[in-house]
């Protein structure tokens, strides 16, 4: 009974926190996984893929911050910052590499993605962004919903919202469809921050093939239907957390879940 009381208290705390696209996606993907991650807050080692993604993201943020300051940069100009970030974060959130050689290989692969992006970016080198890595909140109380929070990677002149991604496979219609919650959230946040409607979205996906590949997917502005879907998703999230609905959703995604052993060992 004590454990149940503690879980209930933690669930109440979660509902007092802003909701994000990542929380929504986790909850609707597997509610038990959500409970482990956001209610019980069980920490897990950072995966190699996540570390690589964060390293690439940091480098592209640095690139766009330089553009915002009017500095035209080459890939080589970013290397020192990239290596420093890799070392510092490897120490702060250690990744369980098989060996040193494996870490060095992954570091060079990550850097290869950064170089490929800088050399093949569709964004002009001297284009000044409207915003870079900006954290935004939208108060949705008038809709009976909690505060929505998110971080927008890049806003180009004219209001195009850009999101950077790293992936092991080339984006397809299914993977792009899975970004709808995230992009709808960005649409709400952009409109809240600027008072204007975004011109559209762009996914800049760096694919970790033997020879790195950049795939740019452009999508139109959020529609009213997509906004309604997002709001219904948030309503379902709030209702489920209030009821402590931690029902698992077994499926192919279990093979990549960091909480597989906890779930297998008893789950609820």
Secondary structure, DSSP 8 states (H G I E B T S, - for coil): -HHHHHHHHHHHHHHTS-B-HHHHHHHHH-HHHHIIIIIS-----B-HHHHHHHHHHHHHHHHHHHHHTT----HHHHHHHHHHHHHHHHHHS-B--SSHHHHHHHHHHHHHHHHHHHHH-SS-TT---SEEEEEEEE--GGGT---EEEEEEEEETTTEEEEEEEESS---HHHHHTTHHHHHHHHHHHHHHHSS---EEEEEEEE-SSS-EEEEEEE----HHHHHHHHHHHHHHHHHHHTT------SGGGGG-TTHHHHHTT--
